């Protein structure tokens, strides 16, 4: 069985997700993960509607317990230091996302200007390469996050191959989606809350 914490956390972050998409996110075997989800549903920790799964209140309570146990085994000082470093990269990604959506304060980017889009994508590649060493340190400190480097690289490869929907598409493992989920992980691992981070201007 795929580790319970991994599955419940991925379900929470995704909201409602198909088994195949969850398996791709976690790098797990789809058949095994489907069986895991059936077990979670039978145990009342997840619920399935129209082929998509989400956590139940009981599942979220169990996840809170598991995350609390995980934090006791991690170097939270190292994670807090990494999170402070992450903040600068988060600001840079927010700037890139703004440029991807708007060419200036009032002009939406219709993506008709290939040169403009290419410059933003080049900026994303630069950010990715600069951020990768920090991401490696984060994963070394919190090994459960091992699937994030692969997901970032996969999204960027698709963007650079011409499918720019992987920049910020909300219903897929786009670069923006993966970044948002990593941010959520770091907020939780360092004992922060999204509400407090949003109030401090650090939410994506």
C-alpha positions as CSV (number, residue, x, y, z in Angstrom):
1,X,0.0,0.0,0.0
2,X,1.1,3.5,-0.8
3,X,2.0,5.4,2.5
4,X,-1.2,6.6,4.0
5,X,0.2,10.1,4.8
6,X,1.2,10.6,1.1
7,X,-2.2,9.6,-0.2
8,X,-4.3,11.6,2.3
9,X,-2.1,14.7,1.8
10,X,-2.3,14.5,-1.9
11,X,-6.0,14.1,-1.7
12,X,-6.3,17.2,0.5
13,X,-4.1,19.3,-1.8
14,X,-5.9,18.2,-4.9
15,X,-9.4,18.6,-3.5
16,X,-11.2,16.1,-5.9
17,X,-9.0,13.9,-8.1
18,X,-9.2,10.8,-10.2
19,X,-7.1,7.8,-9.2
20,X,-5.0,7.9,-12.3
21,X,-4.1,11.6,-11.8
22,X,-3.2,10.9,-8.1
23,X,-1.0,8.0,-9.1
24,X,0.8,10.2,-11.6
25,X,1.3,12.9,-9.0
26,X,2.8,10.4,-6.5
27,X,4.7,8.4,-9.0
28,X,2.7,5.3,-7.8
29,X,1.3,2.3,-9.7
30,X,-2.3,3.2,-10.7
31,X,-3.7,-0.2,-9.9
32,X,-2.1,-0.2,-6.4
33,X,-3.3,3.4,-5.8
34,X,-6.8,2.5,-6.9
35,X,-6.9,-0.3,-4.4
36,X,-5.6,2.1,-1.7
37,X,-8.3,4.6,-2.4
38,X,-10.9,1.8,-2.2
39,X,-9.6,0.9,1.2
40,X,-9.6,4.5,2.3
41,X,-13.2,4.8,1.1
42,X,-14.2,1.7,3.0
43,X,-12.6,3.0,6.1
44,X,-14.4,6.3,5.9
45,X,-11.3,8.4,5.2
46,X,-12.2,9.2,1.6
47,X,-15.3,9.4,-0.5
48,X,-15.7,8.9,-4.3
49,X,-18.1,10.8,-6.5
50,X,-18.3,10.4,-10.3
51,X,-14.8,8.8,-10.4
52,X,-13.1,11.5,-8.3
53,X,-11.9,11.1,-4.7
54,X,-11.6,13.5,-1.8
55,X,-11.0,13.3,1.9
56,X,-13.8,13.1,4.5
57,X,-13.8,15.0,7.8
58,X,-12.5,11.8,9.4
59,X,-9.8,11.5,6.8
60,X,-8.7,15.1,7.4
61,X,-8.5,14.5,11.1
62,X,-6.4,11.4,10.5
63,X,-4.2,13.4,8.2
64,X,-3.7,16.1,10.9
65,X,-2.5,13.4,13.3
66,X,-0.1,11.9,10.7
67,X,1.4,15.3,9.8
68,X,1.9,16.1,13.5
69,X,3.7,12.8,14.0
70,X,5.8,13.6,10.9
71,X,6.9,17.0,12.2
72,X,8.3,15.5,15.4
73,X,10.8,13.5,13.3
74,X,12.0,16.3,11.1
75,X,14.6,19.1,11.5
76,X,12.1,21.9,11.8
77,X,14.8,24.5,12.2
78,X,16.3,23.5,8.8
79,X,12.8,23.6,7.2
80,X,12.1,27.0,8.7
81,X,15.4,28.3,7.2
82,X,14.6,26.8,3.9
83,X,11.1,28.3,4.0
84,X,12.6,31.8,4.5
85,X,14.8,31.2,1.5
86,X,11.8,29.9,-0.5
87,X,10.0,33.3,0.1
88,X,12.2,35.1,-2.4
89,X,11.6,32.4,-5.1
90,X,7.9,32.6,-4.3
91,X,7.9,36.4,-5.0
92,X,9.7,35.7,-8.3
93,X,7.2,33.1,-9.4
94,X,4.3,35.4,-8.5
95,X,5.9,38.0,-10.7
96,X,6.3,35.5,-13.6
97,X,2.7,34.5,-13.2
98,X,1.5,38.1,-13.3
99,X,3.6,38.6,-16.5
100,X,2.1,35.4,-18.0
101,X,-1.4,36.7,-17.4
102,X,-1.0,40.4,-18.0
103,X,1.3,42.3,-20.4
104,X,0.9,45.4,-18.3
105,X,-1.5,46.4,-15.5
106,X,-4.5,46.5,-17.7
107,X,-3.8,44.4,-20.8
108,X,-4.4,40.7,-20.6
109,X,-1.8,38.5,-22.3
110,X,-3.6,36.8,-25.2
111,X,-0.5,34.8,-25.9
112,X,-0.4,36.1,-29.5
113,X,3.1,37.6,-29.0
114,X,5.4,34.6,-29.2
115,X,8.5,36.6,-28.3
116,X,6.8,38.0,-25.1
117,X,5.8,34.5,-24.0
118,X,9.2,33.0,-24.8
119,X,10.8,35.6,-22.5
120,X,8.5,34.7,-19.6
121,X,9.1,31.0,-20.2
122,X,12.9,31.7,-20.2
123,X,12.4,33.4,-16.9
124,X,10.6,30.4,-15.5
125,X,13.5,28.2,-16.7
126,X,16.0,30.5,-14.9
127,X,13.9,30.4,-11.7
128,X,13.7,26.6,-11.9
129,X,17.4,26.2,-12.2
130,X,18.1,28.7,-9.4
131,X,15.5,27.1,-7.2
132,X,16.5,23.4,-7.7
133,X,19.3,23.3,-5.1
134,X,17.0,24.6,-2.4
135,X,14.4,22.1,-3.5
136,X,17.0,19.3,-3.1
137,X,17.7,20.5,0.4
138,X,14.0,20.6,1.3
139,X,13.5,17.0,0.0
140,X,16.6,15.9,1.9
141,X,15.1,17.3,5.1
142,X,11.5,16.1,4.3
143,X,11.9,12.9,2.2
144,X,8.1,12.6,1.7
145,X,8.4,15.5,-0.8
146,X,10.5,13.4,-3.1
147,X,8.0,13.6,-5.9
148,X,8.2,17.4,-6.3
149,X,11.4,17.7,-8.3
150,X,10.0,15.2,-10.9
151,X,6.7,17.1,-11.2
152,X,8.4,20.5,-11.6
153,X,10.7,19.2,-14.3
154,X,7.8,17.4,-16.1
155,X,5.7,20.6,-16.2
156,X,8.6,22.7,-17.4
157,X,9.5,20.2,-20.2
158,X,5.9,20.3,-21.4
159,X,5.9,24.1,-21.4
160,X,9.2,24.3,-23.3
161,X,7.9,21.7,-25.8
162,X,5.1,24.0,-26.7
163,X,2.1,23.1,-24.5
164,X,2.0,26.3,-22.4
165,X,-1.1,25.2,-20.6
166,X,1.3,23.5,-18.2
167,X,2.4,26.9,-17.0
168,X,-0.6,27.7,-14.9
169,X,-3.4,25.2,-15.7
170,X,-5.4,24.7,-12.5
171,X,-6.7,21.2,-13.1
172,X,-3.4,19.6,-13.9
173,X,0.1,19.3,-12.4
174,X,1.1,22.6,-14.0
175,X,4.1,24.4,-12.7
176,X,1.9,26.8,-10.8
177,X,-0.2,23.9,-9.3
178,X,3.0,22.0,-8.2
179,X,4.4,25.2,-6.7
180,X,1.2,26.0,-4.8
181,X,1.1,22.5,-3.4
182,X,4.8,22.6,-2.3
183,X,4.1,26.0,-0.7
184,X,1.2,24.4,1.2
185,X,3.5,21.6,2.3
186,X,6.1,24.0,3.6
187,X,3.6,26.1,5.5
188,X,2.4,23.0,7.3
189,X,5.8,21.5,7.9
190,X,7.0,24.7,9.5
191,X,3.9,25.1,11.7
192,X,2.5,28.1,9.9
193,X,-1.0,28.6,8.5
194,X,-2.0,29.8,5.1
195,X,-4.2,32.6,6.6
196,X,-1.2,34.0,8.4
197,X,1.1,33.7,5.4
198,X,-1.5,35.4,3.2
199,X,-1.8,38.3,5.7
200,X,2.0,38.6,5.6
201,X,1.8,38.7,1.8
202,X,3.6,35.4,1.3
203,X,0.7,33.4,-0.2
204,X,0.9,32.6,-3.9
